[in-house]
Amino acid sequence: MQIQPEKLGGEREKPKIGSSTKKMLSRSLRSASRIVRCYSQAAGLPLSEGAPANLPSSEDRQISPKIAGLVDEIASLSLLDVSDLNWALKKRLNIPDQPLMSAAAFAMPAAAAAPTAAAAEEAASDVPQKMTFTVKLTKFDDTKKIAIIKEIRNCVPGLNLVQAKKFVETAPVNVKEDLGKAEAEELKSLLEKAGATIEIV
């Protein structure tokens, strides 16, 4: 029993094929023909090469009347009907919803691409400025050692007299770190009055 093309919905031609697919098929056919030649020569079979078959072109594709009717119906649907069709097909074919990019994702590159003039000026004149300072005891006058120890004991909380003495004798040493500019200047002036040589780093 033969199945006739009319019963299958008419004759169909081969689908459209792109140039990259044509190249891939051409390479595959060449490799296959080499393999066939090798095996046929090994088996002693005669092999005659014929003209290569033409690859199907994209212009020759014909759509069945059923598909053409569906395309016409879908093209004539309203936007709400297309949305309903989309939802129904996703549900029927078990296709998960893909989240769309938010408007903020599109706005961010645009905002980044066009910086304001004020931001450009600020970036040009923005020289890194130091915000925190360290007060460092570099050296001290031996004759004023007792006054410096007392001042260090007042400035650094939690030091007793012996710890303050050892602290001063280990100079150069950081007295306080992470101070604002005004605090660092005030501490420097106090310690210099006591007889220490101070640096603000």
C-alpha angles and dihedrals in degrees: 000000000000124000111226121218092235090065092053094056099275132299117312127203124218119281124259116276125201125227094256090052090048091053091048092049091047091053091046092050092049092051091046091050091051090052092049090049092051094049095043092050090048090051092045094242119148114244125193120187116223130196113294115258118249116252115237113264125222094235093063097061115121124195121219117250090245092058092042089054091050091050091051092049094048092047090055095051122111121243092259091050091051089051091051091047090050092051093046093049092048090051094045095046095038094239113163120230114259113217113239121227111265123242088248090063089057093044096051097065090046092051092046092049094055110048116187122253091245091055091049091052091046092051092048095049095036106112113176107260122199112243102181128046138195123218110217128193104215101173142336141210110259091217091059096042095116093053091049092049090052092048092048089049089054094046100044111055120221098029120126122205095270093047091048090051092051090045092055093044091056091064130179088064138139110254098189133355135202096031128152118248094257093048092048092050091048093050091046092054092049094051094043090053087055090054105263127132106232134188126194109218 
